[in-house]
Amino acid sequence: MKRGFYTIMTAQFFSSLADNALFVAAVELLRPHDPTGWQRAALVPMFALFYVILAPFVGAFADAHAKGRVMFVSNAIKAVGCLMMLWGGHPLAAYAIVGLGAAAYSPAKYGILTELLPPSQLVKANGWIEGLTITSIILGVVLGGWLIGPQVSPWLLRLSPPGIHTGAQAAIACLILVYLLAAWFNTRIPQTGVALRPMPRNWLLLLPDFYDCNRTLWRDRLGQISLATTTLFWGVSGNLRYIVLAWAAAALGYSTSQASSLVGVVAIGTAAGAIAASLHMHLDRATRVMPLGILMGLLVVLMNWIDHFWVATPFLIALGAIGGFLVVPMNALLQHRGHMLMGAGRSIAVQNFNEQAAILALGMGYSAATGWGVSAFAAITGFGLLVAAAMAAIQVWHRHNERHHGDELRRLLALARDEQPH
């Protein structure tokens, strides 16, 4: 890997670390004012909101500027969202601003990989970036739980400036420093030398371009399958992060600080699966992992029969490992097809739009159901059956493509195979 790759990894680690610790702190910040829990559940779709709204623009913006600079600005926006939480803004609105920064960050983060590295290293690079991201998820949720916990929170309150009155606020103040550290590493990312694609003066002209990119990727025989798979995976996984917290409270009687460790347990398994996929999978074999999605959905339903930490831990590790092994090759295949068809930034924006739209839709549904009194157990059952059924439908879709468009699929897979190291 080139030297700049490790700078990108370091910046991504600290940015993701703060993102995940902030989620735990925001849940705790809302707890005293949210008796039904619907606002805490709404944190997930609020984070996804700007991913969906700005999807036609952020990819082109990333392609028009040095991606290291885009990532720097994005982390600064996240820090502003944290300040809004501390200065009296509604936590849901402030968390949406953090999501705005994340929406701008993502196309640059993934797009720079295709600029810096050859296609033959994309699966390996995705394994590294996903593995490191999930390591930051593990440490981030642990850090968030630790900062709001009874051992650290009183100490932070004694050190905090005036205006900080709760442990959650003190934790958020600490996380601003982490975002600023990530922003500093963004300034150290080297130029890739890839020609920039200027944005039009009238940004509305990007709407038909984004529509065409979205349609192009959905019509591609490999792009449509990988996009459908990653959309479903992240739509469910994005909301499962909060559902695990709600489930741990209902099934195990855990507080937010205690339950955050189980989110980290899932991430441990996902990291292991991601690393294994990066070592053993290639682009031309990516579609072979789809049956794992069906298995993952069925395993989610089994969470309802788990009521002990020592049973939950290995189960959640296995669940995460299956998800990690599924998403890494499919994500790399999607990046490859998107880069070939329309450019890195635009393809990542299309991917984010679809994935975050799924998170937004499922999250709004879960938040509404929580307000109506639906239990965490019922929500877990619904999510598990949904992912199993949807993955089965995607696999049938791919089999249909193989029967009716076999020559085209073989040509596309041969192209991916030729770009692998020999």
C-alpha positions in Angstrom: 0.0 0.0 0.0 1.2 3.5 -0.7 2.2 5.7 2.2 -0.8 8.1 1.8 -3.1 5.1 2.3 -2.1 4.9 6.0 -2.7 8.6 6.5 -6.2 8.1 5.2 -6.6 5.2 7.5 -5.5 7.2 10.5 -7.9 10.1 9.7 -10.8 7.7 9.2 -10.1 6.0 12.5 -10.3 9.1 14.6 -13.3 10.5 12.7 -15.2 7.2 13.0 -14.1 6.8 16.7 -15.8 10.2 17.5 -18.9 9.4 15.4 -19.6 6.2 17.4 -18.8 7.6 20.8 -21.0 10.6 19.9 -23.9 8.3 19.2 -23.8 6.8 22.7 -23.4 10.2 24.3 -26.4 11.6 22.2 -28.6 8.6 23.3 -27.7 9.5 26.9 -28.3 13.2 26.4 -31.8 12.5 25.2 -32.8 9.9 27.8 -34.1 12.3 30.5 -36.4 14.0 28.0 -37.6 11.0 26.0 -39.8 8.7 28.1 -41.1 6.6 25.1 -37.7 6.3 23.4 -38.8 7.5 20.0 -36.4 10.4 19.9 -33.4 8.2 20.7 -34.5 5.8 17.9 -34.8 8.8 15.6 -31.1 9.6 16.0 -30.2 7.0 13.3 -32.5 8.4 10.6 -31.6 12.0 11.5 -27.9 11.1 10.9 -28.9 9.7 7.5 -31.1 12.7 6.5 -28.4 14.7 4.7 -26.9 11.7 3.1 -30.2 11.4 1.2 -30.8 15.1 0.6 -27.3 16.0 -0.6 -26.6 12.8 -2.5 -26.8 14.4 -5.9 -24.2 17.0 -4.9 -21.6 15.6 -2.5 -20.2 13.1 -5.0 -19.6 15.8 -7.6 -18.2 18.1 -4.9 -15.7 15.4 -3.9 -14.7 14.9 -7.5 -14.2 18.7 -8.0 -11.9 19.2 -5.0 -8.9 17.6 -3.4 -10.4 14.8 -1.3 -8.2 15.4 1.7 -9.5 19.0 1.8 -13.1 17.7 1.6 -12.5 15.4 4.5 -11.0 18.3 6.5 -14.1 20.5 6.0 -16.4 17.5 6.8 -14.8 16.9 10.2 -15.0 20.6 11.0 -18.8 20.4 10.3 -19.1 17.5 12.7 -17.4 19.6 15.4 -19.9 22.3 14.8 -22.8 19.8 15.3 -21.3 18.9 18.6 -21.1 22.6 19.6 -24.8 22.9 18.7 -25.6 20.2 21.2 -23.7 22.0 23.9 -25.1 25.4 23.1 -28.8 24.5 23.5 -29.7 23.2 20.0 -32.1 20.3 19.9 -30.0 17.1 19.9 -31.8 15.6 16.9 -31.2 18.8 14.8 -27.5 19.0 16.0 -27.0 15.3 15.2 -28.4 15.9 11.7 -25.6 18.5 11.2 -23.0 15.9 12.3 -24.7 13.7 9.6 -24.2 16.5 7.1 -20.4 16.3 7.8 -20.5 12.6 7.4 -22.4 12.8 4.1 -19.7 15.0 2.6 -16.9 12.9 4.1 -17.9 9.5 2.7 -17.5 10.0 -1.1 -14.1 11.6 -0.5 -13.0 8.8 1.9 -13.9 5.9 -0.5 -13.3 7.8 -3.7 -9.7 8.5 -2.9 -9.0 4.8 -2.7 -9.8 4.4 -6.4 -7.5 7.3 -7.2 -4.6 6.2 -5.0 -4.6 2.4 -5.5 -4.9 0.1 -8.6 -8.1 -1.9 -9.0 -6.2 -5.1 -8.0 -5.9 -3.7 -4.4 -9.4 -2.5 -3.9 -10.7 -5.6 -2.1 -7.6 -5.5 0.2 -8.0 -1.8 0.7 -11.7 -2.2 1.5 -10.8 -4.9 4.0 -8.4 -2.6 5.7 -10.7 0.5 5.8 -13.7 -1.5 6.9 -11.7 -3.5 9.4 -10.2 -0.3 10.8 -13.5 1.5 10.7 -15.1 -1.3 12.7 -12.2 -1.3 15.2 -13.0 2.4 15.7 -16.7 1.4 16.1 -15.7 -1.0 18.9 -13.4 1.5 20.6 -15.9 4.4 19.9 -18.9 2.8 21.6 -16.7 1.7 24.5 -15.3 5.2 24.7 -18.8 6.7 24.6 -20.0 4.3 27.3 -16.8 5.0 29.4 -17.2 8.8 29.1 -20.8 8.8 30.3 -20.2 6.1 32.9 -20.2 6.7 36.7 -16.4 6.4 37.0 -15.4 9.0 34.5 -18.4 11.3 34.1 -18.1 13.1 37.6 -14.4 13.7 36.9 -15.1 15.2 33.5 -17.8 17.5 35.0 -15.2 18.9 37.4 -12.9 19.7 34.6 -15.5 21.0 32.1 -16.0 24.7 31.3 -19.1 26.6 32.5 -22.3 25.6 30.8 -21.6 21.8 30.9 -24.1 20.4 33.4 -24.4 16.7 32.5 -22.1 13.8 31.9 -23.4 13.5 28.3 -22.5 17.1 27.6 -19.0 16.6 29.1 -18.5 13.6 26.9 -19.5 15.5 23.8 -17.1 18.3 24.7 -14.3 15.8 24.7 -15.3 14.3 21.4 -14.9 17.8 19.7 -11.2 17.4 20.3 -11.2 14.0 18.6 -12.9 15.5 15.5 -10.2 18.2 15.4 -7.5 15.6 15.6 -9.0 13.8 12.6 -9.2 17.1 10.7 -5.5 17.6 11.3 -4.7 14.2 9.8 -6.8 15.2 6.8 -4.4 18.0 6.1 -1.6 15.4 5.7 -3.2 13.4 3.0 -1.2 13.7 -0.2 -2.5 14.9 -3.6 -3.2 11.9 -5.9 -2.6 13.7 -9.2 -6.0 12.7 -10.6 -7.6 15.4 -12.7 -10.5 17.2 -10.9 -14.0 17.4 -12.5 -15.3 20.9 -12.0 -18.9 21.4 -10.7 -21.4 23.4 -12.8 -22.2 26.9 -11.6 -25.8 25.9 -11.3 -25.9 23.0 -8.9 -29.4 22.0 -10.0 -27.8 20.7 -13.2 -26.4 17.9 -11.1 -29.9 16.5 -10.4 -30.3 14.9 -13.9 -26.7 13.8 -13.8 -27.2 12.1 -10.5 -30.4 10.5 -11.7 -28.6 9.1 -14.8 -25.7 7.8 -12.6 -28.3 6.1 -10.3 -30.1 4.6 -13.2 -26.8 3.5 -14.8 -25.7 1.6 -11.7 -29.1 0.0 -11.2 -29.1 -1.2 -14.8 -25.6 -2.7 -14.7 -25.9 -6.5 -14.3 -23.3 -6.6 -11.5 -23.8 -3.1 -10.1 -27.5 -3.7 -9.4 -26.8 -6.8 -7.4 -24.0 -5.4 -5.4 -25.9 -2.1 -4.8 -29.0 -4.0 -3.7 -27.0 -6.1 -1.3 -25.1 -3.3 0.3 -28.2 -1.1 0.5 -30.0 -3.8 2.4 -27.1 -4.6 4.6 -26.4 -1.1 5.7 -30.1 -0.2 6.0 -30.6 -2.9 8.6 -27.1 -2.6 10.2 -27.5 1.1 10.6 -30.6 0.7 12.7 -29.5 -2.4 14.4 -26.9 -0.3 16.3 -29.7 1.3 18.3 -31.9 -1.8 18.3 -29.0 -3.7 20.1 -29.0 -0.9 22.8 -32.8 -1.2 23.2 -32.6 -5.0 23.2 -29.9 -5.0 25.9 -32.0 -2.8 28.0 -35.1 -5.0 27.6 -33.5 -8.5 27.7 -30.5 -7.9 30.0 -31.6 -4.8 32.0 -28.5 -2.8 30.9 -27.9 0.9 31.0 -26.7 2.8 28.0 -23.1 2.6 29.2 -23.4 -1.1 29.8 -25.3 -1.9 26.6 -22.7 0.0 24.4 -20.3 -2.9 25.0 -22.6 -5.2 23.0 -22.5 -2.9 20.0 -18.8 -3.2 20.2 -19.1 -7.0 20.3 -20.9 -7.1 17.0 -18.2 -4.9 15.6 -15.5 -7.3 16.7 -17.1 -10.0 14.6 -17.6 -7.7 11.7 -13.9 -6.7 11.7 -12.9 -10.4 11.7 -15.2 -11.1 8.8 -14.0 -8.1 6.9 -10.3 -9.0 7.3 -11.0 -12.7 6.3 -12.9 -11.4 3.2 -10.0 -9.1 2.2 -7.6 -12.1 2.4 -9.6 -14.7 0.6 -12.1 -13.0 -1.7 -11.7 -11.5 -5.2 -13.9 -9.2 -7.2 -14.9 -11.9 -9.7 -16.1 -14.1 -6.8 -18.0 -11.4 -4.8 -21.5 -12.6 -5.7 -20.8 -16.0 -4.1 -21.3 -14.5 -0.6 -25.0 -13.6 -1.0 -26.3 -16.7 0.8 -24.6 -15.3 4.0 -27.2 -12.5 3.9 -30.0 -14.9 4.3 -28.2 -16.6 7.2 -27.5 -13.3 8.8 -31.2 -12.3 8.8 -32.3 -15.6 10.3 -29.7 -15.3 13.1 -31.0 -11.8 14.0 -34.4 -13.3 14.8 -32.7 -15.7 17.2 -31.6 -12.8 19.4 -35.1 -12.9 21.0 -34.2 -16.1 22.8 -31.0 -14.8 24.3 -31.1 -13.4 27.8 -27.6 -13.9 29.1 -24.4 -11.9 28.4 -22.2 -14.9 28.0 -24.5 -16.4 25.4 -25.0 -13.1 23.6 -21.3 -12.3 23.2 -20.2 -15.3 21.0 -23.6 -15.1 19.1 -23.1 -11.4 18.3 -19.5 -12.0 17.3 -20.6 -14.7 14.8 -23.4 -12.5 13.5 -21.0 -9.6 12.9 -18.4 -11.9 11.2 -21.0 -13.1 8.7 -22.0 -9.5 7.9 -18.3 -8.4 7.5 -17.5 -11.3 5.2 -20.7 -10.4 3.1 -20.3 -6.7 2.7 -16.6 -6.3 1.9 -16.4 -8.1 -1.4 -19.9 -6.7 -2.4 -18.8 -3.2 -1.5 -15.5 -3.6 -3.5 -17.4 -4.9 -6.5 -19.8 -2.0 -6.3 -16.9 0.5 -6.2 -15.2 -1.2 -9.2 -18.4 -1.0 -11.3 -19.1 2.5 -10.2 -15.6 3.7 -11.0 -15.7 2.1 -14.4 -19.2 3.6 -15.2 -19.2 7.1 -13.8 -16.2 8.0 -11.6 -15.4 7.3 -7.9 -17.1 10.3 -6.2 -20.4 10.0 -8.1 -20.6 6.2 -7.7 -20.0 6.5 -3.9 -22.7 9.2 -3.7 -25.2 6.9 -5.5 -24.2 4.1 -3.1 -24.7 6.4 -0.1 -28.0 7.7 -1.3 -29.5 4.2 -1.6 -28.0 2.9 1.6 -28.9 5.9 3.7 -32.3 6.1 2.2 -32.8 2.5 3.5 -31.5 3.6 6.9 -33.8 6.6 6.9 -36.9 4.7 5.9 -36.3 1.8 8.2 -35.2 4.1 11.0 -38.3 6.3 10.7 -40.5 3.2 10.7 -38.7 1.8 13.8 -38.9 5.2 15.6 -42.6 5.5 14.8 -43.2 1.9 16.0 -41.4 2.7 19.3 -43.6 5.7 19.8 -46.6 3.3 19.3 -45.3 0.9 21.9 -43.8 -1.9 19.7 -41.2 -3.8 21.7 -37.5 -4.2 20.8 -38.2 -8.0 20.5 -40.9 -7.4 17.8 -38.6 -5.0 16.0 -35.7 -7.5 15.9 -38.0 -10.2 14.5 -39.2 -7.8 11.8 -35.7 -6.7 10.8 -34.4 -10.3 10.7 -37.2 -11.6 8.5 -36.9 -8.6 6.3 -33.2 -9.0 5.6 -33.6 -12.8 5.0 -36.5 -12.4 2.6 -34.9 -9.5 0.7 -31.5 -11.3 0.4 -33.3 -14.3 -1.0 -35.0 -12.1 -3.5 -31.7 -10.5 -4.6 -30.2 -14.0 -5.1 -33.1 -15.0 -7.3 -32.6 -11.7 -9.2 -28.9 -12.6 -9.8 -29.8 -16.2 -10.9 -32.2 -14.6 -13.4 -29.4 -12.4 -14.7 -27.1 -15.4 -15.1 -29.8 -17.3 -17.1 -30.7 -14.5 -19.4 -27.6 -12.3 -19.6 -24.9 -14.9 -19.0 -22.5 -13.6 -21.7 -22.6 -10.0 -20.3 -22.0 -11.2 -16.8 -19.1 -13.4 -17.8 -17.5 -10.5 -19.7 -17.8 -8.2 -16.6 -16.5 -10.8 -14.3 -13.6 -11.5 -16.7 -12.8 -7.8 -16.6 -12.7 -7.8 -12.8 -10.6 -11.0 -12.8 -8.1 -9.5 -15.2 -7.5 -6.7 -12.8 -6.5 -9.0 -10.0 -2.8 -9.6 -9.3 -1.4 -12.7 -11.0 
